[in-house]
Amino acid sequence: MSTGADGPMHAAHVEMWDGVLGTLHGLIAVCDTGIILYFLAINTGYLVLIVLALAELVRRMRRSPFAGYEDAAASPFTPPISVIMPAYNEAAGITDAVRAMLLLHYPVFEVIVVDDGSTDGTLDALVEAFDLAEVDHVVPEDVPMRGKVTSLHLPRGGPVPVVVARKENGGKADALNVGINLARYPLVCMVDADSILDSQSLLSVAKPFSDDPLRVVATGGVVGIANGCTVEAGRVVDVHVPRDPLGRAQVVEYLRGFFLGRTGWSKVGGLLIIAGAFGLFRRDAVVAVGGMDPDCIGEDAELVVRLHRHLREQGRRHRDYRIVFVTEPISWSEAPATLRVLGRQRRRWQRGLTEILLKHRRMIGNPRYGRVGLVAMPFYVLFELIAPLVELSGLVLVPLSVLIGAVNAGFLWRFLLAAYAYAVIVGLVSVAVEEYAYHRFSRWRDVWGVLVGTIVENLGYRQFTAWWRLRGMWDALHRAPQVWGSMQRSGFGPPQPDRKGGDGL
């Protein structure tokens, strides 16, 4: 009797287990399809932004012969600018960066360097290079400051427009707030200490303020990678693509996401990010929103989102404003040269994005905030915030589905190859658009290096960055202590010869 009873029970267990496996297979197949469609959607989104950017670039290229930069440089009505440069342990490149600022082609400006408690001799390098002397000081408090200003330094002789403030360490945002309080002029330009600007950068990025002074509240400029470039007298004189695959992948990423992506968002009035490496703001607007947020590690982007929110909440009279991305100027910045440093940077960036979207979550999908709330912020949630989670899930689920036979392996691999080929094509289109507009890479070897970068970026680079970004999101959600981390910069200068020869591949 027991044997007879066990037979039906065993069959029922087998049937139940088969049902569970069938359901699991179905779920994995659905997830695989969703992940592949997600990749297609995210790359289509970038492609749409690139097309919008191309339309904007064509329009600006037609107007460039009539830009009137020389007239603006000679005009007494061109608004003066305070350039604010926060610095922490930047001794390797700080003097070159400041010299580059002083060589900018602009009628009236000042350079304010805020040393945020450096321990590597940053202040000593500035004192020696510009013959600075400590002076008595009183710092206004138009925006809140946390770290105490311990000294203020000015050049001993000659009207060199340099101000150096040393303060107790309080983070980059707090250093920028000190600079905002010290700024004498109506426009404030925030740049990184490792940035080098092209000579006409300020003229280009300030032009929207002159053309539309009542509506423009902020402008951002292009950031290029200086790794491998030749720098002389604080100026990039010869543009090269980095020789290492890591640098080349970052060049492609900057072109697609930071240059063309932001140009596209600017075109539709949805620009959310102005890089801390190069941004120009109306000082009164920054003061009105309380300056930089020292509690947000992505303080540059958070300021832009807060400006959108503040101006939209002020009523209809204040809603007609513009935040513009200008494609002409170039700020050259030193990109991470090792995986360890790149990982810290991307982890920090993703944490900043997560904190911003959480802080301003009421704007997401809210028609009160126009295209920013209805289009831009949902895009960043879907394709920037959760992208690393989807990508890493795909790396696990896709091979698993093949192993357990949940999907047809041949079909799946063809679909994956098509998805990655699409991503590579988007990268190639980004390179082609940049070359069409500005032709910054004059050597075939550099063009080849960027093309190789499009392959590297999609096969290895993006997977690494997805892991670091996921960790950054985890840090934000669990409120881990904020750690800025050091960049371990090598400074700007001529590229060193490759002892092994070749192109560094």
Secondary structure, DSSP 8 states (H G I E B T S, - for coil): -HHHHHHHHHHHHHHHHHHHHHHHHHHHHHHHHHHHHHHHHHHHHHHHHHHHHHHHHHHHHHHGGG--HHHHHH-TTS--EEEEEEESS-TTTHHHHHHHHHT---SSEEEEEEE-S-SSSHHHHHHHHHTEEEE------SS---S-EEEEEEESSS---EEEEEE----HHHHHHHHHHH--SSEEEEE-TT-EE-TTHHHHHHHHHHHSTTTEEEEEEEEEE-TT-EEETTEEEE----SSHHHHHHHHHIIIIIIIHHHHHHHTT------TTEEEEEHHHHHHTTS--TT-TTHHHHHHHHHHHHHHHT-HHHH--EEEEEEEEEEEE----SHHHHHHHHHHHHHHHHHHHHHTGGGTT-GGGHHIIIIIHHHHIIIIISHHHHHHHHHHHHHHHHHTTSS-HHHHHHHHHHHHHHHHHHHHHHHHHHHHHT----SHHHHHHHHHHHHHIIIIIHHHHHHHHHHHHHHHHTT------------S-S----TT-TT--
